[in-house]
Amino acid sequence: QVQLVESGGGLVQAGGSLRLSCAASRSRFSINAMGWYRQAPGKQRELVASITSGGSTNYADSVKGRFTISSDNARKTVYLQMNSLKPEDTAVYYCNAHYFERPWVDYWGQGTQVTVSS
């Protein structure tokens, strides 16, 4: 059973920084890509950033230049460095993973709250 464990959320003032981490449990499957999504109250879940096992990254336009996604493949961990945070970044952030052996399955973490005060 794959598990994703997130950490690093919290309350920060606008302009501040936070770093999220997500560790995938050990499994016999190989990670294809990991990413971060977020969902604000009353809104749909949206992609924030993703990274493939080869290191290719993708960002939502709203976070480009402020957020950086990185990964440690050996530790099966993905990070999201969030700088210059804005109140509109307030949301529950979810870690997501896809595995080569199960491309049709979305694995999700439990979510971590990020609140940016103005």
C-alpha positions in Angstrom: 0.0 0.0 0.0 1.5 3.3 -1.1 1.3 6.1 1.5 2.3 9.8 1.0 3.1 11.7 4.2 3.2 15.5 3.9 4.7 18.0 6.3 5.6 21.7 6.5 2.3 23.6 6.2 1.4 26.4 8.6 0.6 30.0 9.0 2.8 32.7 7.4 2.5 36.4 6.7 2.3 37.6 3.1 5.8 37.7 1.6 7.0 34.9 3.7 8.2 31.4 2.8 7.3 27.8 3.6 8.7 24.5 2.6 6.5 21.5 2.1 7.8 17.9 2.1 6.1 14.7 1.0 7.6 11.3 1.5 6.4 8.2 -0.3 6.4 4.9 1.5 8.7 2.2 0.3 7.1 0.1 -2.3 8.0 -2.3 -5.1 6.7 0.3 -7.6 8.8 3.0 -9.3 7.8 6.6 -9.1 7.1 8.2 -12.5 6.2 11.7 -11.2 5.2 13.5 -8.1 3.5 16.8 -7.6 1.6 19.2 -5.5 -2.0 20.3 -5.9 -4.0 22.7 -3.8 -7.6 23.3 -3.0 -9.0 26.5 -1.6 -12.5 26.7 0.0 -15.1 26.6 -2.7 -12.7 26.0 -5.5 -11.5 23.0 -7.5 -8.3 21.2 -6.8 -5.6 22.6 -9.1 -2.1 21.6 -10.0 0.6 23.7 -8.4 3.8 22.0 -9.6 5.0 18.6 -10.7 8.3 16.9 -11.3 9.1 13.7 -13.2 11.7 11.1 -12.2 13.9 12.5 -14.9 13.7 16.0 -13.4 11.3 17.7 -15.7 9.2 20.3 -13.9 5.9 22.0 -14.6 4.3 24.9 -12.8 1.0 26.7 -12.6 1.3 30.2 -14.1 0.3 31.7 -10.7 3.3 30.3 -8.9 6.0 30.6 -11.5 9.0 32.4 -10.2 7.9 32.0 -6.6 7.6 28.3 -6.0 10.3 25.6 -6.7 9.6 21.9 -6.8 12.5 19.4 -6.2 12.9 15.8 -5.4 15.2 13.3 -3.8 14.6 10.1 -5.8 16.6 7.9 -3.5 14.4 9.0 -0.5 11.2 9.1 -2.6 10.6 12.6 -1.4 9.4 15.7 -3.1 9.7 19.3 -1.8 7.9 22.5 -2.6 9.7 25.7 -1.7 7.2 28.5 -1.6 8.5 32.1 -1.5 6.8 35.4 -1.7 3.6 33.9 -0.5 0.4 35.7 -1.1 -3.0 35.4 0.6 -4.4 33.8 -2.5 -2.0 30.9 -2.0 -4.0 29.9 1.1 -5.3 26.4 0.5 -4.9 22.8 1.5 -1.9 21.4 -0.3 -1.9 17.8 -1.4 0.9 15.6 -2.5 0.3 13.4 -5.6 2.3 10.5 -7.0 2.1 8.3 -10.1 3.9 5.1 -10.5 5.2 3.5 -13.7 3.5 0.2 -12.9 0.1 1.8 -12.2 -0.2 4.8 -14.5 -4.0 4.8 -14.1 -3.9 5.4 -10.3 -3.6 8.7 -8.5 -2.1 8.5 -5.0 -2.8 11.3 -2.6 -1.5 12.5 0.7 -3.8 13.6 3.5 -3.2 17.3 2.8 -1.5 20.1 4.7 -3.0 23.5 5.4 -1.1 26.6 4.2 -2.5 29.9 5.4 -1.1 33.2 4.3 -2.2 36.3 6.2 -2.3 39.7 4.7 
